[in-house]
Amino acid sequence: MNTARPLASSERDEGATTATDRVYDAVYQAVLEHRLEPGQRLREEEMATEFGVSRTVVRQALQRLVQDQVIELMHNRGARVPLPSLEDARHVFEARRMVECEVARRLGGQLSAEQLGELQFIAQAEIDADRRGDRAEAIRLSAEFHNALARMYGNPVFVRMLTGLMPTTSLLMARFKLHGGQVCVAHRHVDLISALLKGSAPAASEMRKHLVELEQSLVAGPAPTRRRLRDVFSAYRDDDETTTGENP
């Protein structure tokens, strides 16, 4: 089980992961993997019970998640997963195209053997997860593929921007994607790798095509069915973490 959000370890100071980090990571991943649905409430007391931590720890994690625009606060009603609109999708994908097409253009024809191997490994793992019906893992790997490209480009601002855009992208897909399904289609990442090997122009063109295809797959539809928080966070909670309250 992988509970750390993409690139989390590179963004933190060295040292042990705190209880606040673990709650933060679990919520981030649950949003990314479509385990938490758009509009779902996040009640402090219920989350504290599920993770075996104090409400202070939960509150600190939620405050960080709000700052990173992963969740939102409602006046006098606590925290919830955002409900992005189709208008939000236009802004999100415009930003992603600006960042990721440039990343692809700069990386086109420049990948090292190690970088190529990493991308191929992620793409194959995503295909395998999709084939065995592990939707959450396929979604996580899809995001990791895009984050890996940004990391390989080497601009930390682009990495932070893309990491910030991924939860909203996932929520848009959960709410509006035609026929449901994961955020990206696995074989598209294989096509992207092929384009990256051909050079700058093919790489940028394939990335633009990929992101446009994702945006165009969004249509208005029925509201998703929401799961209990206990069921959502069981994937990220170790058995021994629910028995003791940890310091932040």
C-alpha atoms as an extended CHARMM CRD file, in Angstrom:
* protein
*
       248  EXT
         1         1  MET       CA              0.0000000000        0.0000000000        0.0000000000  PROA      1               0.0000000000
         2         2  ASN       CA              1.3290000000        3.4180000000       -0.9730000000  PROA      2               0.0000000000
         3         3  THR       CA             -0.1450000000        6.1550000000        1.2040000000  PROA      3               0.0000000000
         4         4  ALA       CA              2.2260000000        9.0310000000        0.4330000000  PROA      4               0.0000000000
         5         5  ARG       CA              1.0150000000       11.6570000000       -1.9830000000  PROA      5               0.0000000000
         6         6  PRO       CA              3.2240000000       12.2310000000       -5.0240000000  PROA      6               0.0000000000
         7         7  LEU       CA              6.5270000000       13.9050000000       -4.1200000000  PROA      7               0.0000000000
         8         8  ALA       CA              5.5660000000       14.3650000000       -0.4790000000  PROA      8               0.0000000000
         9         9  SER       CA              8.8940000000       13.0870000000        0.8030000000  PROA      9               0.0000000000
        10        10  SER       CA             10.8550000000       15.5950000000       -1.2840000000  PROA      10              0.0000000000
        11        11  GLU       CA              8.8180000000       18.4980000000        0.0590000000  PROA      11              0.0000000000
        12        12  ARG       CA              9.4120000000       17.7930000000        3.7430000000  PROA      12              0.0000000000
        13        13  ASP       CA             12.2890000000       18.2040000000        6.0950000000  PROA      13              0.0000000000
        14        14  GLU       CA             14.1670000000       15.0250000000        6.9060000000  PROA      14              0.0000000000
        15        15  GLY       CA             12.8560000000       13.1090000000        9.8950000000  PROA      15              0.0000000000
        16        16  ALA       CA              9.9880000000       10.8940000000       10.9280000000  PROA      16              0.0000000000
        17        17  THR       CA              6.5890000000       11.3580000000        9.3350000000  PROA      17              0.0000000000
        18        18  THR       CA              4.2310000000       12.9280000000       11.8610000000  PROA      18              0.0000000000
        19        19  ALA       CA              0.6520000000       11.9940000000       12.6620000000  PROA      19              0.0000000000
        20        20  THR       CA             -0.4260000000       15.1960000000       10.9140000000  PROA      20              0.0000000000
        21        21  ASP       CA              1.4930000000       14.1320000000        7.7950000000  PROA      21              0.0000000000
        22        22  ARG       CA             -0.2550000000       10.7740000000        7.7820000000  PROA      22              0.0000000000
        23        23  VAL       CA             -3.7150000000       12.3040000000        7.9960000000  PROA      23              0.0000000000
        24        24  TYR       CA             -2.7740000000       14.8470000000        5.3180000000  PROA      24              0.0000000000
        25        25  ASP       CA             -1.4390000000       12.1240000000        3.0120000000  PROA      25              0.0000000000
        26        26  ALA       CA             -4.4880000000        9.9090000000        3.5160000000  PROA      26              0.0000000000
        27        27  VAL       CA             -6.9330000000       12.6860000000        2.6120000000  PROA      27              0.0000000000
        28        28  TYR       CA             -4.8080000000       13.7930000000       -0.3560000000  PROA      28              0.0000000000
        29        29  GLN       CA             -4.6210000000       10.2380000000       -1.7070000000  PROA      29              0.0000000000
        30        30  ALA       CA             -8.3080000000        9.5570000000       -1.0140000000  PROA      30              0.0000000000
        31        31  VAL       CA             -9.2270000000       12.6010000000       -3.1120000000  PROA      31              0.0000000000
        32        32  LEU       CA             -6.7730000000       11.6460000000       -5.8340000000  PROA      32              0.0000000000
        33        33  GLU       CA             -7.9700000000        8.0280000000       -5.9850000000  PROA      33              0.0000000000
        34        34  HSD       CA            -11.7070000000        8.8650000000       -6.0360000000  PROA      34              0.0000000000
        35        35  ARG       CA            -12.2590000000        7.2980000000       -2.6200000000  PROA      35              0.0000000000
        36        36  LEU       CA            -13.5280000000       10.6350000000       -1.2900000000  PROA      36              0.0000000000
        37        37  GLU       CA            -16.2580000000       12.0480000000       -3.5050000000  PROA      37              0.0000000000
        38        38  PRO       CA            -16.7940000000       15.7080000000       -4.4670000000  PROA      38              0.0000000000
        39        39  GLY       CA            -18.7530000000       17.4990000000       -1.7660000000  PROA      39              0.0000000000
        40        40  GLN       CA            -18.1460000000       14.8900000000        0.9580000000  PROA      40              0.0000000000
        41        41  ARG       CA            -17.9430000000       16.2530000000        4.5090000000  PROA      41              0.0000000000
        42        42  LEU       CA            -14.8190000000       15.6920000000        6.6310000000  PROA      42              0.0000000000
        43        43  ARG       CA            -15.8230000000       15.7290000000       10.2820000000  PROA      43              0.0000000000
        44        44  GLU       CA            -12.9650000000       16.2010000000       12.7410000000  PROA      44              0.0000000000
        45        45  GLU       CA            -14.3220000000       13.9140000000       15.4350000000  PROA      45              0.0000000000
        46        46  GLU       CA            -15.0080000000       11.0580000000       13.0230000000  PROA      46              0.0000000000
        47        47  MET       CA            -11.5740000000       11.3810000000       11.4080000000  PROA      47              0.0000000000
        48        48  ALA       CA             -9.8410000000       11.5170000000       14.8080000000  PROA      48              0.0000000000
        49        49  THR       CA            -11.5270000000        8.2330000000       15.7110000000  PROA      49              0.0000000000
        50        50  GLU       CA            -10.6240000000        6.5760000000       12.4200000000  PROA      50              0.0000000000
        51        51  PHE       CA             -6.9320000000        7.5160000000       12.6370000000  PROA      51              0.0000000000
        52        52  GLY       CA             -6.5690000000        7.1550000000       16.3970000000  PROA      52              0.0000000000
        53        53  VAL       CA             -5.2790000000       10.7210000000       16.7940000000  PROA      53              0.0000000000
        54        54  SER       CA             -6.4390000000       13.8630000000       18.5280000000  PROA      54              0.0000000000
        55        55  ARG       CA             -8.7800000000       16.3850000000       16.9330000000  PROA      55              0.0000000000
        56        56  THR       CA             -5.8770000000       18.8370000000       17.0770000000  PROA      56              0.0000000000
        57        57  VAL       CA             -3.8720000000       16.5970000000       14.7380000000  PROA      57              0.0000000000
        58        58  VAL       CA             -6.8270000000       16.3040000000       12.3750000000  PROA      58              0.0000000000
        59        59  ARG       CA             -7.3860000000       20.0730000000       12.4760000000  PROA      59              0.0000000000
        60        60  GLN       CA             -3.7360000000       20.7420000000       11.6240000000  PROA      60              0.0000000000
        61        61  ALA       CA             -3.8970000000       18.3450000000        8.6750000000  PROA      61              0.0000000000
        62        62  LEU       CA             -7.1360000000       19.8920000000        7.4250000000  PROA      62              0.0000000000
        63        63  GLN       CA             -5.6720000000       23.3940000000        7.6600000000  PROA      63              0.0000000000
        64        64  ARG       CA             -2.7370000000       22.3160000000        5.4580000000  PROA      64              0.0000000000
        65        65  LEU       CA             -5.1020000000       20.6760000000        3.0040000000  PROA      65              0.0000000000
        66        66  VAL       CA             -7.1310000000       23.8850000000        2.7940000000  PROA      66              0.0000000000
        67        67  GLN       CA             -3.9560000000       25.8960000000        2.1590000000  PROA      67              0.0000000000
        68        68  ASP       CA             -3.0560000000       23.4900000000       -0.6680000000  PROA      68              0.0000000000
        69        69  GLN       CA             -6.6280000000       23.7530000000       -2.0420000000  PROA      69              0.0000000000
        70        70  VAL       CA             -7.2290000000       20.0240000000       -1.7020000000  PROA      70              0.0000000000
        71        71  ILE       CA            -10.2830000000       20.5970000000        0.5220000000  PROA      71              0.0000000000
        72        72  GLU       CA            -12.3130000000       23.6560000000        1.4730000000  PROA      72              0.0000000000
        73        73  LEU       CA            -13.8620000000       25.1330000000        4.6060000000  PROA      73              0.0000000000
        74        74  MET       CA            -17.5640000000       26.0310000000        4.7290000000  PROA      74              0.0000000000
        75        75  HSD       CA            -18.6850000000       28.8150000000        7.0550000000  PROA      75              0.0000000000
        76        76  ASN       CA            -19.7190000000       27.2540000000       10.3870000000  PROA      76              0.0000000000
        77        77  ARG       CA            -19.9850000000       23.8250000000        8.7270000000  PROA      77              0.0000000000
        78        78  GLY       CA            -16.4460000000       22.4790000000        8.8140000000  PROA      78              0.0000000000
        79        79  ALA       CA            -14.4260000000       20.9900000000        5.9780000000  PROA      79              0.0000000000
        80        80  ARG       CA            -15.5050000000       19.2130000000        2.8250000000  PROA      80              0.0000000000
        81        81  VAL       CA            -14.1200000000       17.9300000000       -0.4350000000  PROA      81              0.0000000000
        82        82  PRO       CA            -14.6260000000       20.6530000000       -3.0740000000  PROA      82              0.0000000000
        83        83  LEU       CA            -17.3160000000       20.4800000000       -5.7450000000  PROA      83              0.0000000000
        84        84  PRO       CA            -15.5040000000       21.7390000000       -8.8460000000  PROA      84              0.0000000000
        85        85  SER       CA            -17.5670000000       22.9200000000      -11.8060000000  PROA      85              0.0000000000
        86        86  LEU       CA            -17.1270000000       22.4660000000      -15.5430000000  PROA      86              0.0000000000
        87        87  GLU       CA            -15.9430000000       26.0850000000      -15.5990000000  PROA      87              0.0000000000
        88        88  ASP       CA            -13.2300000000       25.0820000000      -13.1120000000  PROA      88              0.0000000000
        89        89  ALA       CA            -12.2540000000       22.3240000000      -15.5460000000  PROA      89              0.0000000000
        90        90  ARG       CA            -11.5620000000       24.8820000000      -18.2550000000  PROA      90              0.0000000000
        91        91  HSD       CA             -9.1660000000       26.7590000000      -15.9670000000  PROA      91              0.0000000000
        92        92  VAL       CA             -7.4850000000       23.6130000000      -14.6170000000  PROA      92              0.0000000000
        93        93  PHE       CA             -6.7900000000       22.1030000000      -18.0150000000  PROA      93              0.0000000000
        94        94  GLU       CA             -5.6250000000       25.4020000000      -19.4540000000  PROA      94              0.0000000000
        95        95  ALA       CA             -3.0590000000       25.5690000000      -16.6370000000  PROA      95              0.0000000000
        96        96  ARG       CA             -2.0770000000       21.9330000000      -17.0940000000  PROA      96              0.0000000000
        97        97  ARG       CA             -1.5340000000       22.4070000000      -20.8210000000  PROA      97              0.0000000000
        98        98  MET       CA              0.6870000000       25.4250000000      -20.2200000000  PROA      98              0.0000000000
        99        99  VAL       CA              2.8370000000       23.5020000000      -17.7350000000  PROA      99              0.0000000000
       100       100  GLU       CA              2.8400000000       19.9820000000      -19.1210000000  PROA      100             0.0000000000
       101       101  CYS       CA              3.1760000000       20.7550000000      -22.8210000000  PROA      101             0.0000000000
       102       102  GLU       CA              6.2660000000       22.7890000000      -22.0070000000  PROA      102             0.0000000000
       103       103  VAL       CA              7.5880000000       19.9710000000      -19.8280000000  PROA      103             0.0000000000
       104       104  ALA       CA              7.0490000000       17.4990000000      -22.6700000000  PROA      104             0.0000000000
       105       105  ARG       CA              8.6400000000       19.8510000000      -25.2030000000  PROA      105             0.0000000000
       106       106  ARG       CA             11.7660000000       20.2690000000      -23.0660000000  PROA      106             0.0000000000
       107       107  LEU       CA             12.0420000000       16.5400000000      -22.3280000000  PROA      107             0.0000000000
       108       108  GLY       CA             11.3700000000       15.4040000000      -25.8920000000  PROA      108             0.0000000000
       109       109  GLY       CA             14.4190000000       13.5850000000      -27.2200000000  PROA      109             0.0000000000
       110       110  GLN       CA             16.3100000000       14.2340000000      -23.9770000000  PROA      110             0.0000000000
       111       111  LEU       CA             15.2660000000       11.3920000000      -21.6710000000  PROA      111             0.0000000000
       112       112  SER       CA             18.0540000000        9.4060000000      -20.0660000000  PROA      112             0.0000000000
       113       113  ALA       CA             17.8770000000        5.6230000000      -19.9600000000  PROA      113             0.0000000000
       114       114  GLU       CA             17.0470000000        5.8170000000      -16.2590000000  PROA      114             0.0000000000
       115       115  GLN       CA             14.2220000000        8.3050000000      -16.8250000000  PROA      115             0.0000000000
       116       116  LEU       CA             12.8260000000        6.2600000000      -19.6920000000  PROA      116             0.0000000000
       117       117  GLY       CA             12.9020000000        3.1540000000      -17.5170000000  PROA      117             0.0000000000
       118       118  GLU       CA             11.0300000000        4.9210000000      -14.7160000000  PROA      118             0.0000000000
       119       119  LEU       CA              8.2800000000        6.1350000000      -17.0550000000  PROA      119             0.0000000000
       120       120  GLN       CA              7.9300000000        2.7110000000      -18.6480000000  PROA      120             0.0000000000
       121       121  PHE       CA              7.7370000000        1.0850000000      -15.2100000000  PROA      121             0.0000000000
       122       122  ILE       CA              4.9420000000        3.4460000000      -14.0850000000  PROA      122             0.0000000000
       123       123  ALA       CA              3.0150000000        3.0590000000      -17.3450000000  PROA      123             0.0000000000
       124       124  GLN       CA              3.2040000000       -0.7400000000      -17.1800000000  PROA      124             0.0000000000
       125       125  ALA       CA              2.1780000000       -0.7730000000      -13.5230000000  PROA      125             0.0000000000
       126       126  GLU       CA             -0.7950000000        1.4160000000      -14.4380000000  PROA      126             0.0000000000
       127       127  ILE       CA             -1.7930000000       -0.9890000000      -17.2250000000  PROA      127             0.0000000000
       128       128  ASP       CA             -1.4910000000       -3.9430000000      -14.8340000000  PROA      128             0.0000000000
       129       129  ALA       CA             -3.6080000000       -2.2150000000      -12.1810000000  PROA      129             0.0000000000
       130       130  ASP       CA             -6.2390000000       -1.3710000000      -14.7940000000  PROA      130             0.0000000000
       131       131  ARG       CA             -6.3600000000       -4.9870000000      -16.0240000000  PROA      131             0.0000000000
       132       132  ARG       CA             -6.8780000000       -6.4040000000      -12.5520000000  PROA      132             0.0000000000
       133       133  GLY       CA             -9.5780000000       -3.8290000000      -11.7790000000  PROA      133             0.0000000000
       134       134  ASP       CA             -7.6240000000       -1.9250000000       -9.1280000000  PROA      134             0.0000000000
       135       135  ARG       CA             -9.0970000000        1.4560000000      -10.0050000000  PROA      135             0.0000000000
       136       136  ALA       CA             -7.5920000000        3.3950000000       -7.0920000000  PROA      136             0.0000000000
       137       137  GLU       CA             -4.0820000000        2.1540000000       -7.8430000000  PROA      137             0.0000000000
       138       138  ALA       CA             -4.4830000000        2.9190000000      -11.5550000000  PROA      138             0.0000000000
       139       139  ILE       CA             -5.5570000000        6.4690000000      -10.7120000000  PROA      139             0.0000000000
       140       140  ARG       CA             -2.6170000000        6.9210000000       -8.3220000000  PROA      140             0.0000000000
       141       141  LEU       CA             -0.1670000000        5.7020000000      -10.9580000000  PROA      141             0.0000000000
       142       142  SER       CA             -1.7060000000        7.9680000000      -13.5790000000  PROA      142             0.0000000000
       143       143  ALA       CA             -0.9970000000       10.9910000000      -11.4030000000  PROA      143             0.0000000000
       144       144  GLU       CA              2.4800000000        9.6700000000      -10.6060000000  PROA      144             0.0000000000
       145       145  PHE       CA              3.2860000000        9.4370000000      -14.3380000000  PROA      145             0.0000000000
       146       146  HSD       CA              2.5300000000       13.1230000000      -14.8550000000  PROA      146             0.0000000000
       147       147  ASN       CA              4.3190000000       14.1100000000      -11.6500000000  PROA      147             0.0000000000
       148       148  ALA       CA              7.3670000000       12.0990000000      -12.7020000000  PROA      148             0.0000000000
       149       149  LEU       CA              7.6010000000       14.0570000000      -15.9500000000  PROA      149             0.0000000000
       150       150  ALA       CA              7.4500000000       17.3590000000      -14.0800000000  PROA      150             0.0000000000
       151       151  ARG       CA             10.1000000000       16.1500000000      -11.6470000000  PROA      151             0.0000000000
       152       152  MET       CA             12.3630000000       15.0720000000      -14.5240000000  PROA      152             0.0000000000
       153       153  TYR       CA             12.0450000000       18.5220000000      -16.0660000000  PROA      153             0.0000000000
       154       154  GLY       CA             13.6140000000       19.8900000000      -12.9010000000  PROA      154             0.0000000000
       155       155  ASN       CA             11.6040000000       23.0600000000      -12.2430000000  PROA      155             0.0000000000
       156       156  PRO       CA             10.2960000000       22.8000000000       -8.6480000000  PROA      156             0.0000000000
       157       157  VAL       CA              7.6770000000       25.4800000000       -9.3040000000  PROA      157             0.0000000000
       158       158  PHE       CA              6.1690000000       23.3530000000      -12.0710000000  PROA      158             0.0000000000
       159       159  VAL       CA              6.2310000000       20.3390000000       -9.7380000000  PROA      159             0.0000000000
       160       160  ARG       CA              4.3220000000       22.2530000000       -7.0430000000  PROA      160             0.0000000000
       161       161  MET       CA              1.8390000000       23.6070000000       -9.5790000000  PROA      161             0.0000000000
       162       162  LEU       CA              1.0890000000       20.1850000000      -10.9990000000  PROA      162             0.0000000000
       163       163  THR       CA              0.8920000000       18.5470000000       -7.5680000000  PROA      163             0.0000000000
       164       164  GLY       CA             -1.6500000000       21.2110000000       -6.6340000000  PROA      164             0.0000000000
       165       165  LEU       CA             -3.7090000000       20.6820000000       -9.7870000000  PROA      165             0.0000000000
       166       166  MET       CA             -3.9280000000       16.8910000000       -9.5200000000  PROA      166             0.0000000000
       167       167  PRO       CA             -6.5820000000       16.6590000000       -6.7450000000  PROA      167             0.0000000000
       168       168  THR       CA             -8.8960000000       19.0600000000       -8.5930000000  PROA      168             0.0000000000
       169       169  THR       CA             -8.3720000000       17.1080000000      -11.8030000000  PROA      169             0.0000000000
       170       170  SER       CA             -9.3000000000       13.9050000000       -9.9990000000  PROA      170             0.0000000000
       171       171  LEU       CA            -12.4230000000       15.4870000000       -8.4890000000  PROA      171             0.0000000000
       172       172  LEU       CA            -13.4710000000       16.7490000000      -11.9180000000  PROA      172             0.0000000000
       173       173  MET       CA            -13.0520000000       13.2520000000      -13.3160000000  PROA      173             0.0000000000
       174       174  ALA       CA            -15.0140000000       11.7210000000      -10.4350000000  PROA      174             0.0000000000
       175       175  ARG       CA            -17.8500000000       14.1920000000      -10.9550000000  PROA      175             0.0000000000
       176       176  PHE       CA            -18.0210000000       14.6510000000      -14.7220000000  PROA      176             0.0000000000
       177       177  LYS       CA            -16.0390000000       12.0020000000      -16.5990000000  PROA      177             0.0000000000
       178       178  LEU       CA            -18.0940000000       10.2680000000      -19.2560000000  PROA      178             0.0000000000
       179       179  HSD       CA            -18.7690000000        6.6040000000      -18.3110000000  PROA      179             0.0000000000
       180       180  GLY       CA            -16.7460000000        7.0190000000      -15.0880000000  PROA      180             0.0000000000
       181       181  GLY       CA            -13.3420000000        5.3530000000      -15.1610000000  PROA      181             0.0000000000
       182       182  GLN       CA             -9.8800000000        6.4870000000      -14.1880000000  PROA      182             0.0000000000
       183       183  VAL       CA             -8.3220000000        9.8820000000      -14.7740000000  PROA      183             0.0000000000
       184       184  CYS       CA             -6.1230000000        8.8110000000      -17.7010000000  PROA      184             0.0000000000
       185       185  VAL       CA             -6.3410000000        5.8730000000      -20.0600000000  PROA      185             0.0000000000
       186       186  ALA       CA             -3.2170000000        3.7870000000      -19.4660000000  PROA      186             0.0000000000
       187       187  HSD       CA             -2.2840000000        3.2710000000      -23.1120000000  PROA      187             0.0000000000
       188       188  ARG       CA             -2.1410000000        7.0410000000      -23.6370000000  PROA      188             0.0000000000
       189       189  HSD       CA              0.8950000000        7.1560000000      -21.3940000000  PROA      189             0.0000000000
       190       190  VAL       CA              2.5680000000        4.5420000000      -23.5620000000  PROA      190             0.0000000000
       191       191  ASP       CA              1.8430000000        6.8220000000      -26.5450000000  PROA      191             0.0000000000
       192       192  LEU       CA              3.3570000000        9.7270000000      -24.6330000000  PROA      192             0.0000000000
       193       193  ILE       CA              6.5530000000        7.8130000000      -24.0060000000  PROA      193             0.0000000000
       194       194  SER       CA              6.8270000000        7.0280000000      -27.7140000000  PROA      194             0.0000000000
       195       195  ALA       CA              6.3210000000       10.6960000000      -28.5590000000  PROA      195             0.0000000000
       196       196  LEU       CA              8.9200000000       11.7670000000      -25.9990000000  PROA      196             0.0000000000
       197       197  LEU       CA             11.4620000000        9.5590000000      -27.7450000000  PROA      197             0.0000000000
       198       198  LYS       CA             10.7630000000       11.2230000000      -31.1100000000  PROA      198             0.0000000000
       199       199  GLY       CA             11.6050000000       14.7940000000      -30.0920000000  PROA      199             0.0000000000
       200       200  SER       CA             10.2710000000       18.0840000000      -28.7530000000  PROA      200             0.0000000000
       201       201  ALA       CA              7.4600000000       18.7940000000      -31.2090000000  PROA      201             0.0000000000
       202       202  PRO       CA              5.9140000000       15.2850000000      -31.1730000000  PROA      202             0.0000000000
       203       203  ALA       CA              6.1380000000       15.1750000000      -27.3700000000  PROA      203             0.0000000000
       204       204  ALA       CA              4.3950000000       18.5270000000      -26.8740000000  PROA      204             0.0000000000
       205       205  SER       CA              1.7580000000       17.6460000000      -29.4800000000  PROA      205             0.0000000000
       206       206  GLU       CA              0.9630000000       14.2880000000      -27.8620000000  PROA      206             0.0000000000
       207       207  MET       CA              0.7230000000       15.8570000000      -24.4000000000  PROA      207             0.0000000000
       208       208  ARG       CA             -1.6780000000       18.5210000000      -25.6890000000  PROA      208             0.0000000000
       209       209  LYS       CA             -3.7650000000       15.8260000000      -27.4050000000  PROA      209             0.0000000000
       210       210  HSD       CA             -3.8340000000       13.7830000000      -24.1980000000  PROA      210             0.0000000000
       211       211  LEU       CA             -4.9590000000       16.6840000000      -21.9890000000  PROA      211             0.0000000000
       212       212  VAL       CA             -7.5480000000       17.9130000000      -24.4940000000  PROA      212             0.0000000000
       213       213  GLU       CA             -8.9720000000       14.4010000000      -24.6480000000  PROA      213             0.0000000000
       214       214  LEU       CA             -9.2680000000       14.3290000000      -20.8630000000  PROA      214             0.0000000000
       215       215  GLU       CA            -11.0330000000       17.6850000000      -20.7470000000  PROA      215             0.0000000000
       216       216  GLN       CA            -13.4440000000       16.7060000000      -23.5040000000  PROA      216             0.0000000000
       217       217  SER       CA            -14.4050000000       13.5410000000      -21.6170000000  PROA      217             0.0000000000
       218       218  LEU       CA            -16.1030000000       15.6680000000      -18.9440000000  PROA      218             0.0000000000
       219       219  VAL       CA            -19.8860000000       15.9850000000      -19.1220000000  PROA      219             0.0000000000
       220       220  ALA       CA            -22.5790000000       16.8880000000      -16.5980000000  PROA      220             0.0000000000
       221       221  GLY       CA            -24.0690000000       13.8330000000      -14.9250000000  PROA      221             0.0000000000
       222       222  PRO       CA            -25.6810000000       12.4910000000      -11.7310000000  PROA      222             0.0000000000
       223       223  ALA       CA            -24.1150000000       13.1320000000       -8.3410000000  PROA      223             0.0000000000
       224       224  PRO       CA            -21.7200000000       10.3750000000       -7.1860000000  PROA      224             0.0000000000
       225       225  THR       CA            -22.5590000000        8.0260000000       -4.3280000000  PROA      225             0.0000000000
       226       226  ARG       CA            -20.5840000000        8.9280000000       -1.2070000000  PROA      226             0.0000000000
       227       227  ARG       CA            -18.8840000000        6.3620000000        1.0080000000  PROA      227             0.0000000000
       228       228  ARG       CA            -18.5580000000        6.3560000000        4.7890000000  PROA      228             0.0000000000
       229       229  LEU       CA            -15.2930000000        7.8710000000        6.0320000000  PROA      229             0.0000000000
       230       230  ARG       CA            -14.5200000000        4.6270000000        7.8340000000  PROA      230             0.0000000000
       231       231  ASP       CA            -14.5700000000        2.7910000000        4.5030000000  PROA      231             0.0000000000
       232       232  VAL       CA            -12.6440000000        5.5440000000        2.7100000000  PROA      232             0.0000000000
       233       233  PHE       CA             -9.7010000000        5.6810000000        5.0950000000  PROA      233             0.0000000000
       234       234  SER       CA             -9.3880000000        1.9550000000        5.7860000000  PROA      234             0.0000000000
       235       235  ALA       CA             -7.0180000000        1.8020000000        2.8070000000  PROA      235             0.0000000000
       236       236  TYR       CA             -4.5770000000        4.2220000000        4.4690000000  PROA      236             0.0000000000
       237       237  ARG       CA             -4.9110000000        3.2670000000        8.1360000000  PROA      237             0.0000000000
       238       238  ASP       CA             -2.6820000000        0.7350000000        9.8590000000  PROA      238             0.0000000000
       239       239  ASP       CA             -4.4000000000       -1.3270000000       12.5200000000  PROA      239             0.0000000000
       240       240  ASP       CA             -2.0910000000       -0.0380000000       15.2480000000  PROA      240             0.0000000000
       241       241  GLU       CA             -2.7640000000        3.6060000000       14.3390000000  PROA      241             0.0000000000
       242       242  THR       CA             -6.3520000000        3.5100000000       15.5850000000  PROA      242             0.0000000000
       243       243  THR       CA             -5.5430000000        2.5740000000       19.1500000000  PROA      243             0.0000000000
       244       244  THR       CA             -3.3830000000        5.4440000000       20.3630000000  PROA      244             0.0000000000
       245       245  GLY       CA             -3.5050000000        9.2060000000       20.0330000000  PROA      245             0.0000000000
       246       246  GLU       CA             -0.2500000000       10.5340000000       18.5750000000  PROA      246             0.0000000000
       247       247  ASN       CA              1.3360000000       13.8990000000       19.0340000000  PROA      247             0.0000000000
       248       248  PRO       CA              1.3770000000       16.1900000000       15.9550000000  PROA      248             0.0000000000
